[in-house]
Amino acid sequence: MRDGIRAISGMRTGTGNLQARKSLFLTLFQCYLLLYIIASLMGAFTFIPGFYYGPSILDYLALFTLLLCVPLDGDLPRRLAAVVPYALLIALYYVMALLVSPFDSRDLLKQGLRNAMVLLTLAFAIPAALQDRKALRDFSIMVQLAAIAMLVICVAEMKSRRVAEFLAQAGPLAIDELDYHAFRTGGLLRNPNDLATFFCITFILSHWCPGFLKWAGRGSAVIGTYFSASRGGAYLLIICIIIYVYGSLRCGVPILPARYGRSMLTAAVLLFLLFAGYKAVGPKMISVKGESGLSRGGRIMSLSAEGGVSGRLALLDHWLKVALDAPLYGKGLYSFQGGPYSPDAKRVRNLGSHNMWLMLFGEVGLLGPLGFLIIVVLGLMRINRIPKRNMDRMVLTLLWIAFLFLSFKSHNQLEHRYQVIAMAMVQYLPLLIRRELPDPLGARRRPGTSTPIRSIPAGLLTGRP
């Protein structure tokens, strides 16, 4: 934003006219990519015709914008290289899965190639839009605003049956009625489990958000996860909160605002918003019970209600037997994700494997989970290069823990937009954070490069401090 303002002022004064125009266009392109990422993270593209059967015009515009950023940003190729391993995993997965698919369908081929194009665009949009720590802070602010907006949509979904039906019927995918009535909200993502994952991601990204908005976003994440009544999402959020508090204490970072008056004001505003939300939703909506007779809190605490652990173990056993029929090359694209391309999907009520590792093993064979393991190891090695007792390192580790947790309860890391965004961020942010850290001996970095400029510390020659 600031670069764009400086570019406009440079154009008015006539100094650096060409460079000012480049900076202005680059800022506009990056702003669009940020909005595109936020809309994808929230699931707003669900309501655009053709979302599931092919990319929309906004996706093509994002790809065109990304290509225009390459000649305008000299440092962009180096940043894009950070997500190349993950992009290769996406590309190889779709190519291999399409090659071994038993369905000779032109629609499946088009759908797979278009989805791959969209996901690759999203993966490369992360380093293109987040060029430095200031852009990361702006992105975190937008994410927290998205979390607050999603909570408002969830409240409207609980209050109005028309809103719930509109949200549930926005796309061609059919979901159970239990997933969108007043008991379990799905928001724009239309799925309570996806909604809980979204709020968990927003909670982690709130670390880079300044001021009161950080706490408003965190409060929205906690309340929204409760409204989703998702067991896995609630457990994951609790784990994230515990690890974040532990990391803050270990790194010496204050959890609450440093000033006493600001802390009291933050607490007062949060309590007021909580009270206003309670009045807006109503006591009946808070204590509503599902078909199992349990409240939201009861469903979260129960490991056996509505399938629970036993249901997931049954899914795991079924899909593992199917995967072992073709361990070297798999069953093809979408065969382990439920739907018309899944073998014997009716036996498990059209449910997918709910396991990323098993999905890759079942669709493309042993190379799938092996490639995913390489991506995980590469990401952890990048985090390990950040100095210890650094809060950014703790948050990035927490983001990896959340992603690995989701890989054992979800099979959408290479399909859903918001999970692709999270995966691209855990690949790219360690390099961004490490680049922004101060160099020893007063080293500075040349603009637009990662090459340090060594400067002599003050007093080294004179002996004075």
C-alpha positions in Angstrom: 0.0 0.0 0.0 2.7 2.4 1.0 4.7 1.6 -2.1 1.7 2.5 -4.2 1.3 5.9 -2.5 5.0 6.6 -3.0 4.6 5.6 -6.7 1.8 8.0 -7.2 3.7 10.9 -5.6 6.7 10.0 -7.7 4.6 10.2 -10.9 3.3 13.6 -9.9 6.7 15.1 -9.3 8.0 13.5 -12.5 10.9 11.7 -10.7 11.4 8.1 -11.6 8.3 8.0 -13.8 8.8 4.5 -15.2 9.8 3.0 -11.9 6.9 4.7 -10.2 4.5 3.2 -12.7 5.9 -0.3 -12.2 5.6 0.0 -8.4 2.0 1.2 -8.7 1.0 -1.6 -11.0 2.8 -4.1 -8.8 1.0 -2.9 -5.7 -2.4 -3.1 -7.5 -1.6 -6.7 -8.6 -0.6 -7.7 -5.2 -3.7 -6.2 -3.7 -5.9 -8.3 -6.0 -3.9 -11.4 -5.2 -4.5 -10.8 -1.5 -8.2 -10.4 -2.0 -8.2 -13.5 -4.1 -6.4 -15.5 -1.4 -8.8 -14.2 1.3 -11.9 -15.1 -0.8 -10.5 -18.6 -1.5 -9.7 -19.0 2.2 -13.3 -18.2 3.2 -14.9 -20.3 0.5 -16.5 -17.4 -1.2 -15.9 -19.0 -4.6 -18.5 -21.6 -3.7 -21.2 -19.2 -4.9 -19.7 -18.5 -8.3 -21.1 -20.7 -11.1 -18.7 -23.3 -12.3 -16.6 -23.4 -9.1 -16.7 -27.2 -8.9 -16.8 -27.9 -12.6 -14.0 -25.5 -13.6 -12.3 -22.3 -12.6 -14.1 -19.0 -12.7 -13.0 -15.9 -14.5 -11.5 -14.6 -11.2 -9.2 -17.6 -11.2 -8.0 -16.9 -14.7 -7.6 -13.2 -13.7 -5.5 -14.2 -10.8 -3.3 -16.4 -13.0 -2.9 -13.5 -15.5 -2.1 -11.1 -12.6 0.5 -13.5 -11.2 2.2 -13.7 -14.6 2.3 -9.9 -14.9 4.0 -9.7 -11.4 7.0 -11.6 -12.6 8.6 -8.9 -14.8 7.7 -6.2 -12.3 9.1 -7.8 -9.2 12.8 -8.7 -9.5 12.8 -10.8 -6.3 9.6 -12.7 -7.2 11.3 -15.7 -8.9 13.4 -16.4 -5.8 10.3 -16.3 -3.6 8.3 -18.5 -6.0 11.0 -21.1 -5.7 10.0 -21.7 -2.0 6.7 -23.3 -3.0 8.0 -25.2 -6.1 8.3 -28.5 -4.2 4.7 -28.3 -3.1 3.6 -27.2 -6.6 5.4 -30.2 -8.1 3.6 -32.5 -5.7 0.2 -31.1 -6.8 1.1 -31.4 -10.5 2.5 -34.9 -10.2 -0.5 -36.0 -8.1 -3.0 -34.9 -10.8 -1.0 -36.2 -13.7 -0.4 -39.6 -12.1 -3.9 -39.9 -10.8 -5.4 -39.1 -14.2 -3.1 -41.6 -16.0 -4.1 -44.5 -13.8 -7.8 -43.7 -13.5 -10.0 -46.5 -14.9 -12.6 -43.9 -16.0 -12.1 -42.9 -19.6 -14.0 -39.6 -19.2 -13.3 -36.3 -20.8 -15.1 -34.5 -18.0 -12.8 -36.1 -15.4 -9.8 -35.0 -17.4 -11.0 -31.4 -17.7 -12.0 -31.2 -14.0 -8.6 -32.6 -12.9 -6.6 -30.3 -15.1 -8.7 -27.2 -14.2 -8.5 -28.0 -10.5 -4.7 -28.4 -10.7 -4.4 -25.0 -12.5 -6.5 -23.3 -9.7 -4.5 -24.9 -6.9 -1.1 -24.1 -8.5 -2.3 -20.5 -9.0 -3.2 -20.3 -5.3 0.1 -21.8 -4.2 2.2 -19.3 -6.2 0.0 -16.4 -5.2 1.2 -16.7 -1.6 4.8 -15.7 -2.2 3.7 -13.2 -4.9 1.4 -11.3 -2.5 3.5 -11.6 0.7 6.7 -10.0 -0.3 7.8 -8.9 3.2 6.7 -8.8 6.8 4.5 -5.7 6.3 2.5 -7.6 3.7 2.2 -10.5 6.1 0.8 -8.2 8.7 -1.7 -6.8 6.3 -2.7 -10.3 5.3 -3.1 -11.3 8.9 -5.4 -8.3 9.5 -7.6 -9.3 6.5 -7.7 -12.9 7.8 -9.0 -11.8 11.2 -11.6 -9.6 9.5 -12.6 -12.7 7.5 -12.9 -14.7 10.7 -15.2 -12.1 12.2 -17.3 -12.0 9.0 -17.5 -15.8 8.9 -18.8 -15.8 12.5 -21.5 -13.3 11.6 -22.5 -15.6 8.7 -22.7 -18.5 11.1 -25.0 -16.6 13.5 -27.2 -15.7 10.6 -27.2 -19.4 9.5 -28.3 -20.4 13.0 -31.1 -17.8 13.2 -32.6 -18.1 9.7 -33.5 -21.3 8.0 -33.5 -19.5 4.6 -29.9 -18.5 5.1 -29.0 -22.1 6.0 -30.7 -23.6 3.0 -29.1 -21.0 0.7 -25.6 -21.7 2.0 -26.2 -25.5 1.8 -27.5 -25.4 -1.8 -25.0 -23.0 -3.2 -23.0 -25.7 -4.9 -23.7 -29.1 -6.6 -22.2 -31.1 -3.7 -24.9 -32.7 -1.5 -24.4 -32.8 2.3 -26.5 -34.1 5.1 -29.1 -31.9 6.7 -27.3 -32.2 10.0 -24.4 -30.3 8.6 -26.3 -27.1 7.9 -29.2 -26.7 10.3 -29.1 -24.8 13.6 -27.1 -27.4 15.4 -23.9 -27.4 13.2 -23.0 -24.4 11.1 -20.9 -24.5 8.1 -20.7 -20.9 7.0 -19.5 -20.2 3.5 -17.6 -23.4 3.5 -20.9 -25.3 3.9 -19.2 -28.0 6.0 -18.8 -27.8 9.8 -15.5 -29.7 9.8 -14.0 -27.4 7.1 -15.3 -24.4 9.1 -13.5 -25.5 12.2 -10.3 -25.9 10.2 -10.7 -22.4 8.8 -11.0 -20.9 12.3 -8.0 -22.9 13.5 -5.9 -21.4 10.6 -7.2 -17.9 11.4 -6.3 -18.3 15.1 -2.7 -19.3 14.2 -2.3 -16.4 11.7 -3.5 -13.9 14.3 0.0 -13.9 15.7 1.0 -11.4 13.1 -2.1 -9.2 13.5 -1.6 -6.1 15.7 -3.9 -4.5 18.2 -7.4 -5.4 19.3 -8.3 -7.0 16.0 -6.0 -9.9 17.0 -8.2 -10.7 20.0 -11.4 -10.2 18.1 -10.3 -12.7 15.5 -9.2 -15.2 18.2 -12.5 -14.8 20.0 -14.4 -15.4 16.7 -12.3 -18.6 16.1 -13.2 -20.0 19.5 -16.9 -19.2 19.2 -17.1 -20.3 15.6 -15.4 -23.6 16.3 -18.0 -24.2 19.1 -20.9 -23.5 16.7 -19.4 -26.0 14.2 -19.5 -28.8 16.9 -16.6 -30.4 15.2 -14.7 -32.7 17.5 -11.4 -32.7 15.5 -11.5 -29.0 15.0 -12.2 -28.3 18.7 -9.4 -30.6 19.8 -7.0 -29.1 17.3 -7.9 -25.5 18.5 -7.3 -26.5 22.2 -3.9 -28.0 21.3 -3.0 -24.8 19.3 -4.0 -22.6 22.3 -1.9 -24.6 24.8 1.2 -24.7 22.5 0.8 -21.0 21.8 0.6 -20.1 25.4 3.6 -22.3 26.2 5.6 -20.8 23.4 4.8 -17.3 24.5 6.0 -18.0 28.0 9.1 -19.7 26.8 10.1 -16.9 24.4 9.2 -14.2 26.9 6.4 -12.7 24.7 3.5 -11.2 26.6 0.2 -13.0 25.9 -1.9 -10.0 26.8 -1.2 -6.4 25.8 1.7 -4.9 27.8 -0.1 -1.9 29.1 -2.6 -2.5 31.9 -5.2 0.0 30.6 -5.1 -1.5 27.1 -5.5 -5.0 28.5 -8.5 -4.0 30.5 -10.1 -2.2 27.5 -9.5 -5.3 25.4 -11.1 -7.6 28.0 -14.1 -5.2 28.4 -14.7 -5.0 24.6 -14.5 -8.8 24.2 -16.9 -9.4 27.1 -19.3 -6.8 25.5 -19.1 -8.6 22.1 -19.6 -11.9 23.8 -22.7 -10.7 25.6 -24.1 -9.0 22.4 -23.5 -12.2 20.5 -25.3 -14.2 23.2 -28.3 -11.9 23.0 -28.3 -12.0 19.2 -28.2 -15.8 18.9 -30.5 -16.4 21.8 -30.3 -19.0 24.6 -32.3 -21.6 22.6 -29.8 -21.5 19.8 -26.9 -21.9 22.3 -28.4 -25.0 24.0 -29.9 -26.6 20.9 -29.4 -30.4 20.6 -28.7 -32.5 17.6 -30.3 -35.7 16.4 -28.1 -37.7 18.8 -29.7 -35.8 21.7 -26.3 -34.2 22.6 -25.6 -30.5 22.8 -22.6 -29.0 20.9 -20.4 -29.3 23.9 -21.6 -32.9 24.5 -20.9 -33.9 20.9 -17.4 -32.4 21.1 -16.6 -34.3 24.3 -18.1 -37.6 23.1 -15.9 -39.8 21.1 -18.7 -42.2 20.1 -21.5 -39.9 19.0 -22.5 -40.0 15.3 -19.7 -42.4 14.3 -16.9 -40.9 16.3 -13.7 -42.9 16.6 -15.3 -46.2 15.7 -16.7 -44.7 12.5 -13.3 -43.3 11.4 -11.6 -46.6 12.2 -14.2 -48.4 10.0 -13.5 -46.0 7.2 -9.8 -46.5 7.6 -10.1 -50.3 7.5 -12.4 -50.2 4.4 -10.2 -47.8 2.3 -7.0 -49.5 3.4 -8.2 -52.8 2.0 -9.2 -51.1 -1.3 -5.7 -49.4 -1.5 -3.9 -52.7 -1.0 -5.4 -53.9 -4.3 -3.1 -51.6 -6.3 -0.3 -50.5 -4.0 2.1 -49.4 -6.8 -0.1 -47.3 -9.0 -3.3 -46.6 -7.1 -6.9 -46.4 -8.2 -7.0 -43.0 -10.0 -8.2 -39.5 -9.4 -10.9 -38.9 -6.8 -11.3 -42.7 -6.1 -10.7 -42.2 -2.3 -12.6 -39.0 -1.8 -16.2 -40.3 -2.1 -18.5 -39.7 -5.0 -19.1 -41.3 -8.4 -15.4 -42.1 -8.9 -14.9 -44.1 -5.7 -15.0 -47.9 -5.7 -17.7 -49.3 -3.4 -18.4 -45.8 -2.1 -22.0 -46.7 -1.2 -20.8 -49.2 1.4 -19.4 -46.3 3.4 -22.2 -43.7 2.6 -20.1 -41.9 -0.1 -17.6 -40.9 2.5 -13.9 -40.5 1.5 -10.9 -42.0 3.3 -10.6 -38.9 5.7 -6.9 -39.5 5.7 -4.4 -37.6 3.4 -1.7 -40.3 3.5 -4.2 -43.1 2.7 -5.8 -41.0 0.0 -2.5 -40.5 -1.8 -1.6 -44.2 -1.3 -4.9 -45.3 -2.7 -5.0 -42.9 -5.7 -1.4 -42.8 -7.0 0.3 -45.7 -5.1 3.4 -45.6 -2.8 4.9 -42.5 -4.6 2.1 -40.3 -3.2 2.7 -40.6 0.5 6.5 -40.7 -0.1 6.3 -37.3 -1.9 4.1 -35.9 0.8 6.6 -37.0 3.4 9.4 -35.3 1.5 7.4 -32.0 1.6 6.9 -32.4 5.3 10.6 -33.0 6.0 11.6 -30.1 3.8 9.2 -27.7 5.6 10.5 -28.8 9.0 14.1 -28.3 7.9 13.3 -24.8 6.9 11.8 -24.0 10.2 14.8 -25.5 12.0 17.0 -22.8 10.4 15.2 -20.1 12.3 16.9 -19.3 15.7 15.5 -21.0 18.8 13.4 -19.1 21.3 11.9 -17.1 18.4 8.1 -16.7 18.6 7.8 -16.8 14.8 9.5 -20.2 14.8 7.0 -21.4 17.4 4.0 -20.2 15.4 5.3 -21.8 12.2 5.9 -25.1 14.1 2.3 -24.8 15.4 1.1 -24.3 11.8 2.9 -27.5 10.8 1.5 -29.4 13.7 -2.0 -28.3 12.8 -1.5 -29.3 9.2 -0.1 -32.8 10.1 -3.0 -33.2 12.5 -5.4 -32.5 9.6 -3.6 -34.9 7.3 -4.8 -37.7 9.5 -8.5 -36.6 9.6 -9.0 -35.1 6.2 -8.1 -35.9 2.6 -8.5 -32.5 1.1 -5.0 -31.0 1.4 -4.6 -31.2 -2.4 -8.2 -30.4 -3.2 -9.7 -27.6 -1.0 -8.5 -24.1 -1.5 -8.1 -23.1 2.1 -5.9 -26.1 2.9 -3.7 -25.5 -0.2 -3.3 -21.9 1.0 -2.2 -23.1 4.5 0.2 -25.6 3.0 1.8 -23.0 0.7 2.2 -20.7 3.7 4.0 -23.3 5.8 6.4 -23.8 2.9 7.0 -20.1 2.2 6.8 -18.3 5.5 9.9 -19.9 7.1 12.0 -18.3 4.3 10.3 -15.0 4.7 10.7 -14.9 8.4 14.4 -16.0 8.2 15.0 -13.3 5.6 13.5 -10.6 7.8 15.7 -11.5 10.8 18.6 -9.2 11.6 22.0 -10.4 10.4 24.9 -10.7 12.8 27.6 -8.1 12.9 25.2 -5.4 11.7 24.7 -7.0 8.3 22.1 -5.4 6.1 20.5 -6.9 2.9 20.6 -5.4 -0.5 17.2 -4.3 -1.7 15.4 -7.0 -3.7 18.0 -9.6 -2.9 19.0 -12.0 -0.2 22.7 -11.0 -0.3 23.9 -9.4 2.9 25.9 -6.1 3.0 28.4 -6.4 5.8 29.0 -3.2 7.8 31.6 -2.6 10.4 30.1 -2.4 13.9 30.4 1.0 15.6 33.5 1.1 17.9 35.3 -1.9 16.4 38.2 0.2 15.1 38.2 3.0 17.7 37.6 0.7 20.7 34.8 2.9 21.9 31.2 1.6 22.5 
